[in-house]
Amino acid sequence: MTSSTPLDCPVCKRPLAELTHEQSALRRCEACGGVWLTSGQSRRLIDGALTAEERKLAREVTRRSRPRQRGGAYRTVPRTEGVERPCPTCDTALAQSTVDPLGVVVDRCDLHGTWFDAGELRVVAQWFELRADGLSEDLAQLALLLRRGAKRPRRRPKAR
């Protein structure tokens, strides 16, 4: 499922790259690390019902879309107050929505899809999957914290 219409990143205005796997495709910005989901993909995300292909692509896109700055540290894209981000499909201003209780602010076009800044898709997708599995908001938050904590590298003891 490849699309012939090129789309530009709503943040840095560069063309979005398309990553495909079998019948699924996601678009990402290789410069800022953001990800664009279509309206259908966004709905499946909220329902915790992304297909196995879409989940695989989301993990791959998140892994590949970590923007770097000097020193190798990952950076986040700052929001510029008063500057609206355009929908990659229709150029109308994207509306900001907060994914409660995560506090993640995403940008959405009611007609075409949702924009996730670098790293946001992974957190939001995990959240909705946990909620779809029947966990309460509190337990889903705890599970996300535990997942994040489990992936942190352990500190080596100082040599004496």
Number of C-alpha atoms within 10 A of each C-alpha: 11 12 8 6 7 12 22 21 25 23 23 13 15 14 17 22 16 18 15 16 13 8 9 17 20 22 24 29 28 18 17 21 27 28 26 28 21 19 16 13 20 20 15 16 23 16 14 19 17 20 13 10 14 21 17 14 19 23 14 13 26 20 13 14 20 21 19 14 9 7 6 8 10 13 15 16 13 8 11 9 6 6 9 16 22 21 26 24 16 12 13 12 16 22 17 15 13 11 12 10 10 13 9 15 16 18 22 24 21 11 12 17 20 26 30 20 24 24 20 18 24 16 14 21 22 19 24 21 18 19 19 16 11 11 15 12 16 10 13 20 18 12 16 17 11 11 12 11 11 10 8 8 7 8 6 6 6 5 4 3
